[in-house]
Amino acid sequence: MKKYIFSKEFTEFPGPRYERLGPYSGESFRKKVLIPIIESGEKVVIDLDGVIGFGSSFLEEAFGGMVREGFERTDVMRVVDNIVCKDDPSLIQEIKNYVVIAYKEA
Amino acid sequence: MKKENFDTIIRRKRVVYQHEKRKRKKLRCIPKDDFIKIVAPVAIDLYSPSNYDIFCRFIVDVKRALFSYKGVYICFRSTKKVTAAAGIVLVAEFDKMVEKFGRHKVKATLPVPDRDKFGNEKRTVESILNRIGFFRLIGKTERNITEAADVRCWNHITGSTADGESAGKILSLVQEILPTNVRKDLYRGSIEALSNCVEHAYIEHSDYCFEDRSKRWWMFASIYYDRLVLIVCDLGVGIPNTIYKTQNESIIKDILDKFGIAGSREGELIKVATHVKETRTKMKHRGWGGQDIRSPIRDGRDANLSIFSNKGRYRCSNKRKLNGDVVPMETFYDNRLSIGGTVIEWSVKI
């Protein structure tokens, strides 16, 4: 299974929600990383360790944004279920909450 | 009222009026093509309401003088104290003034050193002004002085995008002494504050037409005794001026009703903003930012959140009762004058 190390391959300093607000945004992560993973159909482990922290806006736009883009629930959950974060395990539940809320509001 | 008391009052008012009249006459005598001296406050501070008013008036006086005279000469000889929030606002305001009017229009005299109980010179105020980059900003050469020990950990940075790397680098300087969860929450709060500044603070609205469209923020971190202080400042329109333009009025009313407050004061509106779920765009998936701003003070930590926005002041901290329970304590009020922007400060025990 492929592994995507967020801190090395994207940034140690996640930014804001939208690309227009600043670098390394949630929108940018979704477009450049998450959507290609979904479209490839591969199982990829996303490792969120080694990052200084995440804003809730970043996480919601990156993961909740996949729902608003119209991807199937099974595809989105395939990505979310393969997230690992030993530094802060509560992040995984937080991300799942954003996805669930995004589906409720869709 | 007795006649002699009435006469005393009238006499006192006449003395004050004549003093003010002489002052205005003196100002009119200063040629418009000359520098005007403006004395900086004894305490450059926002935390005490009286110091807050004096500092705000000082900033207004400097701005007015820059429009009317050849330049300003800031005299720091009486200044004895500079606190964190006021220091960053000072740098932010002068940064903007220098950008608008030019460095050549602002000059400054150095503060007079204090003496400790052994008679040794202490240049604390000059150290602080050097550390926050004030003299560098106005083009004044910094003197090679022994930096005061409690100023060595002051760091500041500025930018105009929500740049996580800037926030992260400032926090990295204190990484070893902060627990990981506290550092993550401070980062979360600060990146949210920077995002709000870039997205909301400088809204392009006909009421707030700035010639200078840069969406600048200033960030500051310091270690003061056993506390880490992190501040994000902007010179935007302020939370009280955006909340009703950007939020659904029914949501604001629900929050006001929940806390039993009227919403007539700016401090109250700041409190509402930290609890609102929907933000400017009124999209339901937005609005998690209020939680992020509050995250460094969660879990009963020995931490404070303080927000100044225009006239409003909001403060939230955790108080430990005698029985060991931790309860959040909030205060909010309005000052008489506006700082013309927003300052968000977190203070965490380390």
Interface residues (C-beta under 8 A of the other chain):
Chain A: T11 E12 F13 P14 G15 P16 R17 Y18 L21 G22 P23 Y24 S25 I52 G53 F54 G55 S56 S57 F58 E60 G64 R68 D87 D88 Y98 I101 A102 E105
Chain B: T161 A162 D163 G164 E165 A167 G168 L171 S172 T180 N181 R183 K184 D185 L186 Y187 R188 I191 E192 L194 S195 V198 E199 K284 H285 R286 W288 G289 Q291 D292
